[in-house]
Amino acid sequence: MKKLLPFLKKYRKECYLAPFFKLLEAVFELFVPLVVASIIDEGLAAGDKAFITRRVLLMILLGLVGFGVAVMAQFFSAKAATGFAAAVRSRVFAHAQSLSFSEIDRLGVPTLINRLTGDVNQLQTGVNLFLRLFLRSPFIVFGAMIMAFTLDAAAARIFLLVIILLFAVVFAIMLVSIPLYKKVQARTDTLLGRTRENLTGIRVLRAFCKEDAQIAAFKSENRALVGFQKFVGKISALMNPLTLVLVNLAVLQLIRTGAVRVDAGLMTQGTVVALYNYMSQILVELIKFANLIITLTKSFACADRIAVLLDIPARETAGETTETDENAPAISFDNVSFSYDGAGEPALRHISFSAKKGETVGIIGGTGSGKSTLAALIARFYAATDGTVDFCGEDILHYPEAELRRRMAVVLQKSVLFRGTLRENMQWEKADATDEEIEDALRTAQALEVVQSKAAGLDEEVQQGSRNFSGGQRQRLSIARALVKKAEVLILDDSSSALDYATEAKLRTALAALSGRMTLFVISQRASAVMHADKILVLDNGELVGIGTHDSLLRDCAVYREIYASQSSKEAVVNA
């Protein structure tokens, strides 16, 4: 929690004012039993209606003022809590954007989402309750005891004893329940992860008729969570009956003591009523305080998880400004190997090749061969474990990330369009791109007809999740967005997988017309997508098993020959 406290500095005034107004409310609340006692002892005993009226009006005034300061306290605490949560949420989101792909893979997207939502919301609740109750509840407890001593010291000894016993019970239960609450949160995170996974892949579940199996698994985990929550709840639930028993015993003793002292003329009836009210206040505030501690425990656990996330170093983006060697290859790999964190086997082993400027390089291989990993290393989404990746003759790690992203464009298989208009999406990389430039890119990407089919054209709104476009349309539009950028290196990572063979052939022909203007990497499982490339890299189980043209690989590379043979009938149809 200490690491997150700086986010409250902006709301320092609110952090002072909220407890201050809560203390004022507590002061007014502590005076109410005295007013009630005076009504009984002075007003009712003497039959003084005017006195009773004045005291009732005083109680109403105390109530109204107390309500006003309570509202002010709520306002300032809510302002501080919401502002604090917004600042933390923004910081976590920004930091998540700065993490390397390796760290994102390790943490998992569901974890990041949970930090941004559930954990931050719990922090907001904790801060809100802390500002309102952390000082108020102890103030009421000890204030009530002090007021009791001012009324009758002999009877007030009961207060001292019961407060000690109540604190012992509350903190004993909290010491047991707090670790259990942490386990509940961990199990809740697991269940939320399963929920998110199933909802994300709901189409796949239905395709395989696995709804019932997943529902059963969810119910099983949910029952386990509920069972554990009930167990923890039973322990926490002991607090209320135990405190009630103690307070009721104290009340009985208080009434007994009061009756004896009233008969002896040492105490008034109003004093007994006031002492009873103070005892009730103590009970209520101790329960509030105990619940506050439990809430703060949950908040501290959430704060620790957020702090751990914020402690993860951001990826290196600065680098050194470099001079481009015009004669050097656009991209070259020198004995490059790469392993994902926690993976038993390397994803790539001893990869060496070079791609000239303006050259089209095809990368092909079976599923899991390392194609996408190779593309990720070219774009510096990951850093090579061994060996070096050079861009224009310089180690790619030496480039500032902003410069590297400016000079490279990547289109992934899972294409994403963001909310806004199509024009805004097309202008992501080049804000000043004209409609003519956009249309030229759309034409090359075979996406112009997609835009023309929409009533609003480039002003068509992209819905959340781009659900108003098909998978193939999203891929073509994503390629167009990358082409608008006019980067030196364009990486198409299986980004035409959703296209039919005829459309893919048109796209391949259009991209070929750009030959010489950019270095193009085409990653695909289709031989038709790479067969016309200047150079083809063949990957198998993370190793480069072939490099050359289509004809030379058919002659010398068994893996490529096998891939091509399995697709030859389709290729014949496309090229007919």
Secondary structure, DSSP 4 states (H G I P E B T S, - for coil): -GGGGGGGGGGHHHHHHHHHHHHHHHHHHHHHHHHHHHIIIIIIHHT-HHHHHHHHHHHHHHHHHHHHHHHHHHHHHHHHHHHHHHHHHHHHHHHHHHS-HHHHHHH-HHHHHHIIIIIHHHHHHHHHHHHHHTTHHHHHHHHHHHHHHHH-HHHHHHHHHHHHHHHHHHHHHHHHHHHHHHHHHHHHHHHHHHHHHHHHTHHHHHHTT-HHHHHHHHHHHHHHHHHHHHHHHHHHHTHHHHHHHHHHHHHHHHHHHHHHHHHTTSS-HHHHHHHHHHHHHHHHHHHHHHHHHHHHHHHHHHHHHHHHHHHSPPPP---------TTS-SEEEEEEEE--TT-SS-SEEEEEEEE-TT-EEEEEE-TTSSHHHHHHHHTTSS--SEEEEEETTEEGGGS-HHHHHHHEEEE-SS----SEEHHHHHTSS-TT--HHHHHHHHHHTT-HHHHHTSTTGGGPEEPGGGTTS-HHHHHHHHHHHHHHHT-SEEEEESTTTTS-HHHHHHHHHHHHTTBTTBEEEEEES-HHHHTTSSEEEEEETTEEEEEE-HHHHHHH-HHHHHHHHHHHHHHHHHH-
